[in-house]
Amino acid sequence: MPGNSFGQLFRITTAGESHGPGNVVIIDGVPPGIHLSPDDLRPDLARRRPGQSLLTTQRQEQDEPEILSGVFDGRTTGTSLAILIRNTDQRSSDYSDIRDKYRPGHADFTFDARYGFRDYRGGGRSSARETTARVAAGAVAKKLIHEAFGGQVLAWVSQIGPLKASVPRPEHVTLQQIETLPDGSPNLVRCPDHSIVPQMVALIDEVRRDLDSIGGAAQIVATGIPPGLGDPVFDKLKADLAKALFSLPAVLAVEYGIGFGCCELRGSQNNDDFIPGSASPANPQAPPVAVATNRHGGMLGGMSTGAPILLRAAVKPTSSLAREQQTVTRNGEPATIRTTGRHDPCLLPRFIPMAEAMTAIVLADHWLRWQAIRPH
């Protein structure tokens, strides 16, 4: 099976299945000398892990990372970095009834069509369980871009079903707003518009009790990104970011800037005026050019402008349902199916660290590529 590697200079290769021994990622391109330990990986893995609340799957995985190579005396060596996250709470018997049936909305049929054989336990390689490895790699990428140029990537839930958050200045949202409510309790849906959180929680709980699921959207914002990352033709920054997000399970649409909102505008309304930047003798690293608005989402001609990069991803409702659905067997015979495993009634709360990870991996890769062609 090809297609298990992503990136050019910051390159990740993953392996593992939902019900196998574990998932592993090998990262090439991490510069030497970066302080790194499992403590740097645990926060994002904890945000992704199952069993966080009744709003997520009840599979219990601690997702404890093991750094197998690439770190010595607490710092990266510049050699391949290998990270393992073991599976400890598989219940493969939950899937014995569907080994010869195709789950609607899943990759069961397409896996058989391509390979003629599949791991039916939780979807095998096509399960979202494989994203543990990506999130671990994303934590490394986040640290790299923060130390290299002060970059930060944050994502949050902007929509659950018909409920939409109001966040006028996405670049000002903080991790605390995403993770914690004003009373100090956990923000179960990871939406920074705290006024709509109770409605979102109630809607997810409603569909859970109805043995159903609900979709939504995530907003991703990258700040502190220098202008000039990306390439102008096939390796556009926006193209690589779109591929990265589309590679995540359940993503059905990706847009940046105002996205489809541009369809209703004239050019004079859509363009962002250039204005003098904030560069000064006291702050020579600041860009000399800025933009008055950010309808372009931080990218022009496939390259970053220095404005916040704004992305949105639409995530479909969970396909695995405990209610009866119509399907067929591998032989094409009509059948019914109920998925009895443990599944999220809404994917969005745990999707957030996955989206951050893939965005950070692309930015780390393009920063290294940018460094490779610039005079020093």
MIDOPA-220357 format. One record per atom (N, C-alpha, C): z, x, y; residue in three letters. Coordinates in steps of 0.02 Angstrom, whole numbers, plus 32768, in hexadecimal, padded with zeros to 4 digits. Each point is the difference from the previous one (the first is absolute). Example, Ala and Ser with C-alpha at 12.3 -4.5 7.8 and 13.67 -1.06 7.14 Angstrom:
% residues 2
818682947EE4ALA;80007FD3803BALA;8000802D803CALA;7FDC7FEE8035SER;8003802A803BSER;80257FD98037SER;
//
This chain:
% residues 376
8000802A7FC4MET;80007FD6803CMET;8000802C803EMET;7FCA80008027PRO;80008024803FPRO;80237FD78036PRO;8001801B803DGLY;801A7FDA8038GLY;804B80018007GLY;802180347FE6ASN;804980058006ASN;801680318035ASN;7FD0801A8027SER;801080308036SER;7FE87FE38042SER;802380148036PHE;7FEF7FE78043PHE;800E80378032PHE;7FD280078031GLY;800980328035GLY;7FD8803F7FF3GLY;7FF980298034GLN;7FDC803F7FFBGLN;802E803C8003GLN;801E800D803ALEU;802E80398004LEU;80477FED7FEELEU;80177FC68016PHE;803F7FE47FE6PHE;7FEA7FD07FCAPHE;800480167FC2ARG;7FE17FDC7FC8ARG;80357FED7FCDARG;80017FBF7FEFILE;802F7FE97FCEILE;7FDB7FEC7FC0ILE;801E800D7FC8THR;7FE77FE97FBFTHR;803B7FDE7FDCTHR;7FF67FC27FEATHR;80377FDC7FE1THR;7FEF7FEF7FB7THR;80357FF47FDAALA;7FF97FEB7FBAALA;803D7FD57FEFALA;7FF67FD17FD1GLY;80377FD77FEAGLY;7FED7FB77FFBGLY;80277FDB7FDAGLU;7FF57FB87FF6GLU;80407FD9800BGLU;7FF87FBE8003SER;80397FD5800CSER;803680077FCBSER;7FEC80047FC1HIS;803080017FC9HIS;7FFF80427FD9HIS;7FE58035801EGLY;800280427FE2GLY;804280228012GLY;800680407FEDPRO;803E8025800FPRO;800F8008804APRO;7FCC80048029GLY;800B80098048GLY;7FBF80098025GLY;8006800E8041ASN;7FC6800D802BASN;800A80428023ASN;7FC980268006VAL;80048043801DVAL;7FC980088033VAL;800E80288034VAL;7FCE80128031VAL;8000804C8009VAL;7FC5801C8004ILE;7FF780468011ILE;7FDF80038045ILE;801F8024802DILE;7FE780048045ILE;7FEA8047800DILE;7FC080088011ASP;7FE680408016ASP;7FF78000804CASP;800C803A801FGLY;7FF480068047GLY;803F7FFD802BGLY;803B7FFB7FE1VAL;803E7FFF8028VAL;800D80468019VAL;8004800A8041PRO;800B8044801APRO;8044801B7FE9PRO;800680427FFCPRO;8040801D7FECPRO;80347FFC8038PRO;804080017FECGLY;803680058031GLY;801D7FBF8017GLY;7FE77FC67FE7ILE;801C7FC08015ILE;803E7FF17FD6ILE;80377FF28021HIS;803E7FEE7FDCHIS;7FF57FBE7FDCHIS;800B80007FBELEU;7FF37FC57FD8LEU;80307FFD7FC5LEU;801D7FC57FF7SER;802C7FF37FC7SER;7FF77FB87FEASER;801C7FEC7FC7PRO;7FFD7FB97FEDPRO;801C7FD18034PRO;802F80178029ASP;801C7FD58034ASP;7FCB7FEA8032ASP;7FCB80288009ASP;7FCA7FED802EASP;7FD47FC97FE2ASP;80007FF97FBFLEU;7FD57FD07FDELEU;80257FBE7FF2LEU;804180037FF9ARG;80267FC57FEAARG;7FFB7FC4802FARG;800380088042PRO;80007FC5802BPRO;7FC37FD37FF7PRO;7FC4801D8000ASP;7FC47FD67FF8ASP;7FFA7FE57FB9ASP;801480277FCELEU;7FFF7FE67FBCLEU;80317FC67FF8LEU;803880038023ALA;80307FC97FFEALA;7FE47FC18021ALA;7FD880098034ARG;7FE17FC78021ARG;7FCA7FE07FD4ARG;7FE180287FD5ARG;7FCC7FE67FD4ARG;801A7FE57FBEARG;803B80177FEBARG;80177FF37FBCARG;800B7FB57FF4ARG;7FFA7FEA7FC2PRO;800C7FB97FEFPRO;804A7FF08000PRO;800F7FBF7FFBGLY;80457FEB7FFAGLY;80298002803FGLY;7FDF8000803BGLN;80258005803FGLN;80247FBF8012GLN;7FE27FC77FEESER;801D7FBF8010SER;7FDC7FCC7FD6SER;80137FC08008LEU;7FDF7FCA7FDDLEU;7FB87FF78017LEU;7FEE801F8038LEU;7FBC7FFA801ALEU;7FD080317FDFLEU;801A802A7FD4THR;7FD580327FDFTHR;80097FFA7FB4THR;7FD680247FDBTHR;800780027FB8THR;804680187FECTHR;801A7FE57FC9GLN;804380137FEAGLN;8000803B7FD0GLN;7FC7801F7FF5ARG;7FFF803F7FDAARG;802E80328023ARG;802A80227FDBGLN;8030802F801DGLN;7FEB80487FF3GLN;7FE880208033GLU;7FED80477FFCGLU;802180258039GLU;802180377FF1GLN;801F80288035GLN;7FCD802C8024GLN;7FC8800D7FE0ASP;7FCB8029801EASP;801A8041801CASP;802380247FD7GLU;801C80408013GLU;7FCA80367FFAGLU;7FEF80238037PRO;7FCA80327FFDPRO;801880427FE4PRO;7FD680207FD8GLU;800C80437FE7GLU;7FC8802E8019GLU;801180328026ILE;7FCF80318017ILE;7FF980357FCBILE;7FC680047FE1LEU;7FF4802C7FC7LEU;7FE680448014LEU;7FDD80048039SER;7FE380408015SER;7FF07FFE804ASER;7FF4803B801CGLY;7FEA80048046GLY;803780068032GLY;803F80037FEAVAL;80398008802DVAL;802D80377FE5VAL;8015802F802BPHE;802F80357FEDPHE;8031800A8039PHE;804080017FEEASP;803680088032ASP;7FFA7FCB8037ASP;7FEB7FC47FEDGLY;80007FC8802EGLY;7FC47FFD802EGLY;7FCE802B7FF6ARG;7FC57FFF802BARG;7FC180017FD5ARG;7FCB7FE2801ATHR;7FC080007FDCTHR;7FE480467FFETHR;7FDF800F7FC8THR;7FE580447FF6THR;7FB680058012THR;7FDF7FC8800AGLY;7FB78001800BGLY;7FD97FF57FC1GLY;802180017FC6THR;7FDF7FF27FC0THR;80037FB57FF2THR;7FE17FEB7FCASER;7FFE7FB97FF0SER;80467FE47FFASER;800A7FC78020LEU;80407FDD7FFFLEU;7FFA7FC77FCDLEU;802C7FFF7FCFALA;7FFF7FCC7FCCALA;80417FD88004ALA;7FF97FBE8000ILE;80397FD38005ILE;7FFB7FCC7FC9ILE;80367FF57FDBLEU;80027FD07FCALEU;80327FC98010LEU;7FED7FC27FF4ILE;802D7FC68004ILE;7FFE7FDD7FBCILE;803780027FDBARG;80017FE47FBDARG;80077FB48002ARG;7FE27FDE7FCFASN;800C7FB97FF4ASN;803C7FF97FD2ASN;802E7FD38012THR;803D7FF97FD8THR;800F7FB77FECTHR;7FD97FD0801AASP;80107FB97FF2ASP;7FC27FD97FEDASP;7FD8801C7FD2GLN;7FC57FDC7FE9GLN;80157FCA7FCEGLN;7FDF7FC78002ARG;80097FCC7FCDARG;7FBB7FED7FE6ARG;7FE4802B7FD7SER;7FBB7FF77FE9SER;7FF77FC07FD8SER;80377FE87FE0SER;7FFB7FC37FD8SER;7FED7FC3802ASER;800C80048043ASP;7FED7FC9802CASP;7FB57FF37FFFASP;7FD980327FEATYR;7FB77FFC8005TYR;7FDE7FF77FBCTYR;80277FFA7FCASER;7FE27FFC7FBESER;7FD57FC27FF8SER;80117FC98023ASP;7FDB7FC17FF9ASP;7FBC80038023ASP;7FF78030802DILE;7FC180018027ILE;7FD3803A7FEEILE;800E80227FC9ARG;7FD8803B7FF0ARG;7FB67FEF7FF6ARG;7FF17FC37FECASP;7FBB7FEB7FF6ASP;7FEA7FCB8032ASP;80277FF68036LYS;7FEE7FD08033LYS;7FF880248043LYS;7FD57FE5802ATYR;7FF4801D8041TYR;80297FDB8035TYR;802A80248024ARG;80287FE18036ARG;7FD47FF4803DARG;7FFD7FC3801APRO;7FD97FF3803DPRO;8019802C8039PRO;7FD0801B8025GLY;80118029803AGLY;800E80487FF1GLY;800280137FC0HIS;801080447FECHIS;7FC280267FEAHIS;800B80407FEEALA;7FC9802B7FECALA;7FF580027FB5ALA;801F7FD27FDBASP;7FFA80017FB7ASP;7FB77FFD7FE9ASP;7FDB7FCF801APHE;7FBA7FF87FEBPHE;7FD6803C8016PHE;80088015803ETHR;7FD680378019THR;801180427FDDTHR;803F800A7FEDPHE;8012803B7FD9PHE;7FDB80007FBEPHE;80027FC87FDDASP;7FDD7FFB7FC0ASP;7FB580098009ASP;7FE47FE38036ALA;7FB98006800CALA;7FEB8049800BALA;802C8026801FARG;7FEE8046800FARG;8010802F7FC6ARG;803C7FF97FE2TYR;801780317FD0TYR;80017FE77FB8TYR;7FFD7FBD7FF6GLY;80037FE57FBDGLY;804480047FE0GLY;803280138028PHE;804480087FE6PHE;802E8001803DPHE;803C7FE37FF8ARG;802E80008038ARG;80487FFE7FE8ARG;802C8017802CASP;80487FFB7FF5ASP;80167FBD801EASP;800E7FCF7FD6TYR;800F7FBD8018TYR;80487FF9801ATYR;802A80337FF7ARG;80467FFC8015ARG;80068007804CARG;80037FC88021GLY;800980028048GLY;7FC480188027GLY;7FC680047FE0GLY;7FC480168022GLY;7FF180497FF9GLY;802E80267FE1GLY;7FF380477FF5GLY;7FF380258041GLY;7FC780218004ARG;7FEF802A803AARG;7FF37FD6803FARG;7FEC7FC17FF7SER;7FF07FD7803ASER;803E7FDD801CSER;803A800C7FE3SER;803F7FE38019SER;801580218041SER;80217FDB802BALA;801B801C803EALA;803880327FF2ALA;801680047FC2ARG;803380327FEFARG;7FE78047800FARG;7FBE800A7FFCGLU;7FE68044800DGLU;800A80158048GLU;800F7FD1802DTHR;800980128047THR;80408027800DTHR;802D80047FCETHR;803B802B800ATHR;7FEA80478010THR;7FCD80187FDCALA;7FE88044800BALA;7FE280088046ALA;7FDC7FCC8016ARG;7FE380048043ARG;803680028036ARG;80347FD77FF7VAL;80357FFE8032VAL;802580438004VAL;800A80207FC7ALA;801E80438000ALA;7FD480318026ALA;7FBE7FFE7FF3ALA;7FD2802C8024ALA;7FFE7FEF804AALA;80047FBF8010GLY;80017FEB8046GLY;803D801A8025GLY;803980047FDFALA;803B801C8020ALA;7FF580498014ALA;7FDE80257FD4VAL;7FEF80468010VAL;7FD08002803BVAL;7FCD7FD47FFFALA;7FCF7FFE8037ALA;80227FED8042ALA;802E7FD17FFELYS;80247FED803DLYS;8025803B801ELYS;802180267FD4LYS;8025803A8018LYS;7FD18034801ELYS;7FC6800A7FE0LEU;7FCF80308019LEU;7FE77FED8045LEU;7FEB7FC28009ILE;7FE37FED8041ILE;80367FFD8036ILE;803E7FF17FEDHIS;80357FFF8033HIS;801080478018HIS;8003802F7FD0GLU;800F80448014GLU;7FC480218022GLU;7FC37FED7FEEALA;7FC48020801CALA;7FF27FE98047ALA;80067FBF800DPHE;7FEE7FE78043PHE;80297FC48017PHE;80377FF27FDFGLY;802B7FC98016GLY;7FE67FBC7FECGLY;7FD27FFD7FD0GLY;7FE37FC07FEBGLY;80327FD57FDAGLY;7FF87FBF8007GLN;802B7FD17FDBGLN;7FD57FC57FE9GLN;800E7FE87FC5VAL;7FDE7FC57FE4VAL;80347FCC7FEEVAL;7FF77FC4801ALEU;802C7FC87FEFLEU;7FD47FC37FF0LEU;80187FD87FD1ALA;7FDE7FC27FF0ALA;80347FC97FFAALA;7FEA7FC28008TRP;802E7FC87FF9TRP;7FD97FC17FEETRP;80247FCE7FEBVAL;7FE17FC07FEEVAL;7FF37FD98040VAL;7FC17FF0800CSER;7FED7FDB803CSER;7FF07FB77FF1SER;7FF97FEF7FC0GLN;7FEF7FBA7FEFGLN;80137FF37FB8GLN;801F7FC57FF4ILE;800B7FE67FBDILE;7FE47FB97FFFILE;7FCD7FF47FD8GLY;7FE17FBE8001GLY;7FEA7FEF8047GLY;80127FC58019PRO;7FEC7FEE8044PRO;802E801B8036PRO;803780207FEDLEU;80328018802FLEU;7FEC8045801BLEU;7FF680048042LYS;7FE9803E8020LYS;8035801B8030LYS;800C80407FFCALA;80308021802DALA;7FE1800A8045ALA;802A80028032SER;7FEB80108044SER;801C80448012SER;7FD480328004VAL;801580448010VAL;7FCF801A8035VAL;800F7FF58040PRO;7FD080118036PRO;7FF1804A8006PRO;8032802B7FF1ARG;7FF580498007ARG;800F80217FBDARG;7FD07FFF7FD3PRO;800D801B7FBCPRO;8014804A8000PRO;7FE980268032GLU;801080478001GLU;8049800D8011GLU;80257FCC8016HIS;804680078011HIS;802F7FEA7FC8HIS;7FE67FE77FCAVAL;802A7FEA7FC9VAL;8022803D7FDFVAL;803F7FF77FECTHR;802680367FE1THR;800D7FF07FB6THR;800F80357FDBLEU;80117FF77FB9LEU;803D7FD37FF9LEU;80308007802DGLN;803C7FD77FFBGLN;7FF07FB68008GLN;7FD27FEE802DGLN;7FEC7FBB8008GLN;7FDF7FE57FC0GLN;7FDB802B7FDEILE;7FDD7FEC7FC3ILE;80317FF67FC6ILE;8031802C7FFBGLU;802B80017FC6GLU;80417FD98008GLU;80167FF3803ETHR;80427FE4800BTHR;7FFE7FC78033THR;80257FCB7FF3LEU;80077FC8802ELEU;803680108034LEU;80037FDB8038PRO;8032800F8034PRO;804880007FE8PRO;800F7FD97FCCASP;80457FFE7FE7ASP;800F80387FCFASP;7FCF802D7FF6GLY;800B80387FD3GLY;7FEC7FF47FB8GLY;7FED7FC37FEFSER;7FEB7FF17FBBSER;7FB980177FF4SER;7FEC800A7FC0PRO;7FBC80167FF2PRO;7FCC7FCD8015PRO;7FC88018801CASN;7FC87FD68013ASN;7FD47FF87FC2ASN;800B7FCB7FDALEU;7FE27FFA7FBELEU;7FB47FFD8001LEU;7FE27FE98037VAL;7FB77FFB8003VAL;7FE080388029VAL;8029802A801FARG;7FE780398027ARG;7FD27FE98039ARG;80157FCD8024CYS;7FDD7FE8803BCYS;802B800E803ECYS;7FE580238033PRO;80288010803BPRO;800B7FC68030PRO;7FDB7FC97FF7ASP;800B7FC38028ASP;80387FD97FDCASP;803D80108011HIS;80397FE57FDBHIS;80077FB48007HIS;7FE07FE38033SER;80067FB78009SER;7FDC7FD97FC9SER;7FCE801E7FE1ILE;7FDA7FDD7FCDILE;801480147FB9ILE;802B80317FFAVAL;801580187FBEVAL;801E7FCA7FD4VAL;802E7FD6801APRO;801C7FCC7FD4PRO;7FCB7FD17FE4PRO;7FCD7FF08027GLN;7FCB7FD47FE7GLN;7FD780237FCAGLN;7FF480418009MET;7FDB80267FCEMET;802780047FBEMET;8041800D8006VAL;802A80047FC4VAL;80007FBD7FDCVAL;80067FC98026ALA;80017FBD7FE2ALA;7FBE7FF07FDDALA;7FC88015801ELEU;7FBF7FF17FE2LEU;7FF780277FBFLEU;801380408000ILE;7FFA80277FC2ILE;802D7FE37FCAILE;803C7FEC8012ASP;802D7FE37FCFASP;7FE67FBE7FE6ASP;7FDF7FDA802BGLU;7FE27FC07FEBGLU;7FCA800A7FCCGLU;7FD3802F800CVAL;7FCA800B7FCFVAL;801B801F7FC0VAL;803580288006ARG;801F801D7FC4ARG;801C7FC97FD3ARG;80237FCF801FARG;801C7FC97FD9ARG;7FCA7FD37FE4ARG;7FC68000801FASP;7FC87FD87FE9ASP;7FD480267FCEASP;801980397FE9LEU;7FDB802B7FD1LEU;7FBB8013801BLEU;7FFE800E8041ASP;7FC280108021ASP;800A803F802AASP;7FCF80118029SER;8004803B802ASER;7FDD7FF38042SER;8008802E802FILE;7FE47FF88043ILE;7FE88044801AILE;7FCA7FFF8027GLY;7FE5803E801CGLY;801480098049GLY;7FE180318020GLY;8011800D8046GLY;7FDA803D8019GLY;801B801F8035ALA;7FDF8039801FALA;803480338016ALA;7FEA803E8002ALA;802A80388017ALA;7FDE8021803CALA;802980138031GLN;7FE980278039GLN;801580487FF5GLN;7FD2802F800BILE;800F80477FFAILE;7FF280218043ILE;802F80298017VAL;7FF880228040VAL;8010804A7FF7VAL;7FD2802B8016ALA;800C80487FFFALA;800280188049ALA;803680208013THR;800880188045THR;8007804C8001THR;7FF4801D803BGLY;800480488007GLY;7FC580257FE1GLY;7FC97FDC7FF4ILE;7FC6801E7FDFILE;7FD480238034ILE;7FF180407FF8PRO;7FD780228032PRO;7FB87FE77FFFPRO;7FDD80048038PRO;7FB97FED8000PRO;7FD780337FDAPRO;7FCC7FE87FDEGLY;7FD1802C7FDFGLY;800480027FB5GLY;80307FDC7FE1LEU;80027FFE7FB7LEU;7FC87FD37FE7LEU;7FDF80157FCAGLY;7FCA7FD87FE4GLY;7FBD80228008GLY;7FCD7FE27FE4ASP;7FBB80188004ASP;7FD37FC68013ASP;7FC6800F801FPRO;7FD97FCA801EPRO;7FD17FD97FD3PRO;7FF780137FC1VAL;7FCE7FDC7FD8VAL;80227FE17FC3VAL;7FFA801E7FC5PHE;80197FE07FC4PHE;804B80077FF8PHE;801D8034801DASP;8048800B7FF9ASP;80267FEA803EASP;7FEB7FC9801DLYS;80247FE48039LYS;80497FF57FEDLYS;802C800B8031LEU;80477FF37FF4LEU;800B7FB77FECLEU;7FDE7FD28022LYS;80097FB97FF0LYS;7FE77FF17FBALYS;7FCB80227FEAALA;7FE67FF37FBDALA;803080197FCBALA;801D803B800AASP;8030801A7FCFASP;80407FD78000ASP;80167FE9803ALEU;803B7FD48002LEU;7FF27FBF7FDCLEU;7FC57FE4800AALA;7FEE7FC17FDEALA;7FFE800A7FB5ALA;7FE280377FEALYS;7FFE800D7FB8LYS;804680087FE4LYS;802A80248025ALA;8044800B7FE9ALA;80257FBE7FF7ALA;7FFA7FD48030LEU;80237FC07FFBLEU;7FE07FD27FCCLEU;7FBE80007FFCPHE;7FDE7FD77FCEPHE;801080197FB9PHE;801280407FF9SER;8010801A7FBESER;80437FE57FE6SER;80287FE3802DLEU;80407FE47FEBLEU;7FF57FBC7FDDLEU;80297FF17FCEPRO;7FF87FBF7FDEPRO;80087FC68030PRO;7FD87FCC7FF6ALA;80067FBE8022ALA;7FE67FFE8047ALA;7FE58037801BVAL;7FE67FFE8045VAL;7FBA7FE28000VAL;7FF77FCB8027LEU;7FC07FDD8003LEU;7FDA800B8041LEU;802180188034ALA;7FDE800C8040ALA;802680348028ALA;7FDB80278027VAL;801D8032802DVAL;7FDA7FFD8042VAL;802580038037GLU;7FE080048042GLU;8029802F802CGLU;7FDF80198035TYR;8025802A802ETYR;7FF17FE98047TYR;802E8013802EGLY;7FF87FE88045GLY;80037FB48002GLY;7FD37FE28026ILE;7FFF7FB78002ILE;7FD87FE37FC7ILE;7FE1802B7FD7GLY;7FDF7FE87FC4GLY;7FCC7FCA800DGLY;80067FC97FDBPHE;7FD07FCA8007PHE;80057FDD8044PHE;8034800F8027GLY;80057FE48043GLY;7FC88017802DGLY;7FDF80387FEFCYS;7FC98019802ACYS;7FC47FD27FFDCYS;7FFC7FD47FCECYS;7FC67FD57FF8CYS;7FF77FD0803BCYS;80377FF18022GLU;7FFE7FCE8036GLU;7FFB801F8045GLU;7FFD80438004LEU;800480228041LEU;7FBC801C8015LEU;7FF880088041ARG;7FC98027801BARG;801480498004ARG;7FCF802B8008GLY;800F80478004GLY;803080118038GLY;7FF77FDE8039SER;802B800D8039SER;80487FEC7FF3SER;800A7FD27FD1GLN;80437FEA7FEEGLN;801E802B7FC9GLN;7FD4801B7FD6ASN;801780247FC5ASN;80108049800EASN;7FDB801F802EASN;800A8047800EASN;8046800E801CASN;801C803A7FEEASP;803F8017801DASP;7FF180358035ASP;80167FF4803DASP;7FF480308036ASP;802680407FF4ASP;7FDF8039800FPHE;802280407FFDPHE;8026800B8042PHE;803B801F7FFAILE;802A8010803AILE;801B80467FF7ILE;8019801F8036PRO;801E80437FF8PRO;803B7FFF7FD0PRO;800580347FD7GLY;803780057FD1GLY;803E801C8021GLY;803080127FD6SER;804180168019SER;800A804B7FFCSER;7FC980267FF6ALA;800780497FFCALA;8018801C8043ALA;802B80317FFCSER;801C8021803CSER;801880457FECSER;800E802B8031PRO;801B80427FEEPRO;803F7FFB7FD6PRO;80287FCC800BALA;803D7FF87FD9ALA;7FF37FE47FBBALA;7FC57FE07FF8ASN;7FEF7FE17FBFASN;7FB7800F7FF0ASN;7FEF80407FF4PRO;7FB980127FF7PRO;7FE27FE47FC0PRO;80297FEC7FCFGLN;7FE67FE67FC2GLN;7FE77FB88006GLN;80137FDD8035ALA;7FEB7FBB8008ALA;7FB57FFE800FALA;7FDC7FCD7FE8PRO;7FB87FFD800CPRO;7FF27FF28049PRO;7FCA801D801BPRO;7FEF7FF58047PRO;7FDF7FBD800CPRO;7FEC7FDE7FCAVAL;7FDD7FC08005VAL;80277FCB7FD8VAL;80047FC4801CALA;80217FC97FDDALA;7FD57FC18008ALA;80177FC97FE5VAL;7FDD7FC08006VAL;802F7FCC801CVAL;7FE47FD38028ALA;80297FCD8020ALA;80167FCB7FCFALA;7FD67FF27FCETHR;800F7FCE7FCDTHR;7FEE801E7FBCTHR;800C7FDC7FCAASN;7FF4801E7FBFASN;7FDF7FCE7FD0ASN;7FCC7FDF8018ARG;7FDB7FD47FD3ARG;7FDB80277FCAARG;7FF48041800DHIS;7FDC802A7FD0HIS;802E801A7FC8HIS;80407FF08004GLY;802E80127FCAGLY;8009804A7FF4GLY;7FF880288034GLY;800E80477FFBGLY;7FC9802A7FE2GLY;7FC47FE27FF5MET;7FC880267FE3MET;7FBF7FEC8021MET;7FD880328013LEU;7FBD7FF6801BLEU;7FD080317FDELEU;7FC77FE87FEAGLY;7FD0802B7FDEGLY;801B801F7FC0GLY;80327FDF7FE3GLY;801D801A7FC2GLY;80358035800AGLY;8013800D803FMET;80328034800FMET;80387FE3802AMET;803B801D7FF8SER;803B7FE78024SER;7FFA800F804BSER;801B7FD38029THR;7FFD80088049THR;80438016801DTHR;803480007FD8GLY;8043800F8019GLY;80297FC1800DGLY;7FDF7FC68004ALA;80237FC18006ALA;801C7FED7FBBALA;80337FD57FFDPRO;801A7FEB7FBFPRO;7FC97FE47FD4PRO;800080147FC1ILE;7FD17FE67FCFILE;801C7FBF7FE4ILE;7FDB7FC98009LEU;80177FBE7FECLEU;7FD57FE57FC7LEU;801F7FF17FC9LEU;7FDE7FE67FC5LEU;80237FC17FE7LEU;7FD97FD57FE0ARG;801D7FC67FDEARG;7FE17FF97FBCARG;80297FEC7FD0ALA;7FE87FF67FBCALA;80167FBB7FE8ALA;7FD07FDB7FE3ALA;800F7FBF7FE2ALA;8010800A7FB6ALA;80387FE47FEAVAL;801780087FBBVAL;80017FBC7FDEVAL;7FE07FFB7FC7LYS;7FFA7FBF7FDFLYS;80417FEB7FDFLYS;80087FC17FEFPRO;803A7FEA7FD9PRO;800180227FBCPRO;803C800D7FE7THR;8008801E7FBETHR;7FD97FD77FCCTHR;7FD980227FD7SER;7FD67FDD7FCFSER;80287FEA7FC2SER;803680247FEFSER;80287FF07FC5SER;802D7FC5800FSER;7FF57FC87FDDLEU;80267FC3800CLEU;801F7FE77FC0LEU;803D7FE68006ALA;80227FE37FC6ALA;7FE87FB97FF2ALA;7FD87FE3802CARG;7FE47FBE7FF3ARG;7FBF80067FD8ARG;7FEE7FCC7FDEGLU;7FC680027FD4GLU;7FBF80048028GLU;7FD3802C7FE9GLN;7FBE8008801EGLN;7FCB7FFF7FC8GLN;7FC37FEF8014GLN;7FC980007FD1GLN;7FE180467FFBGLN;7FEE80147FC3THR;7FE180417FF7THR;7FD57FFE7FC0THR;7FEA803B7FEBVAL;7FDC80077FC1VAL;801C803D7FDBVAL;7FF280037FC0THR;8012803A7FD8THR;7FCA80368007THR;800B80397FE1ARG;7FCE80368002ARG;7FBF7FEA7FDFARG;80037FCE7FD6ASN;7FC37FE67FE0ASN;7FE07FC78027ASN;801C7FEF803AGLY;7FE47FCC8029GLY;80167FBA7FEEGLY;80357FF97FD7GLU;80187FBE7FECGLU;80317FE58034GLU;7FFA7FC08013PRO;802E7FE48031PRO;804980057FE9PRO;802D800C8030ALA;804780067FF0ALA;80287FF3803FALA;80417FFA7FF9THR;802D7FFC8039THR;802E803C7FFDTHR;801E8010803AILE;8029803C8004ILE;80387FF68031ILE;803A801B7FEFARG;80388006802EARG;801680497FFDARG;8009801F803ATHR;801680468001THR;804C80008004THR;802080177FCCTHR;80497FFA7FFBTHR;8025803E8018THR;7FDD80348017GLY;8022803B8018GLY;80217FF48043GLY;801D8036801CARG;80247FFC8040ARG;7FD180148038ARG;7FF47FD38030HIS;7FCD800C8032HIS;80187FE98045HIS;7FE3801D8034ASP;80117FEE8045ASP;7FE27FBD8013ASP;80277FD2801DPRO;7FE27FC3801BPRO;7FD6800D803EPRO;800E80398021CYS;7FD880178039CYS;7FFF804C7FFFCYS;7FC5801D8003LEU;7FF980497FFBLEU;801280248040LEU;7FFF7FDE8038LEU;800380218041LEU;803E802C800BLEU;803D7FE97FF2PRO;8039802B800FPRO;7FFD80457FDFPRO;7FE780047FC3ARG;7FFB80417FDEARG;7FBE8023800DARG;7FD07FDC801DPHE;7FC0801F8012PHE;8007802F803BPHE;80317FF5802BILE;80068025803FILE;8003804C7FF5ILE;802D801B7FD6PRO;7FFF80497FF6PRO;7FC0801A7FE0PRO;7FDE7FD67FD9MET;7FC180157FE3MET;7FCB800A8037MET;7FFD7FD0802FALA;7FD080058037ALA;800F803C802BALA;8040800C800FGLU;8012803B8027GLU;7FEB80407FDDGLU;800B80027FBEALA;7FF1803C7FDAALA;7FB680118002ALA;7FD57FCF7FF3MET;7FB9800F7FFEMET;7FE580128045MET;801B7FE18035THR;7FEC80128044THR;801580478010THR;803D80137FEEALA;80188044800EALA;7FD880347FD9ALA;7FEE7FF07FC3ILE;7FD8802F7FD7ILE;7FBD800E8021ILE;7FDF7FCC8019VAL;7FC0800A8023VAL;8009802A803EVAL;80347FF28027LEU;800B8025803ELEU;801080497FF2LEU;8028800D7FCCALA;801080457FEEALA;7FC080257FEBALA;7FD67FDE7FD9ASP;7FC2801E7FE9ASP;7FD38011803BASP;7FF77FD1802DHIS;7FD3800C8039HIS;801D80328031HIS;804280048005TRP;801D8034802BTRP;7FF180457FE5TRP;800880097FBELEU;7FF080407FE1LEU;7FB680118008LEU;7FD57FCE7FFAARG;7FB8800C8008ARG;7FEF80118048ARG;80237FE1802FTRP;7FF7800E8048TRP;80158048800FTRP;803980157FE3GLN;80198044800AGLN;7FD080347FE5GLN;7FDD7FEE7FCAALA;7FD380307FDFALA;7FC48011802AALA;7FEC7FD4802FILE;7FC4800E8027ILE;800F80148048ILE;80407FFB8015ARG;801180128044ARG;800E804A8007ARG;7FEC801E8038PRO;800F8047800BPRO;804B800A800APRO;801B80357FE8HIS;8048800E8006HIS;800A803F802BHIS;
//
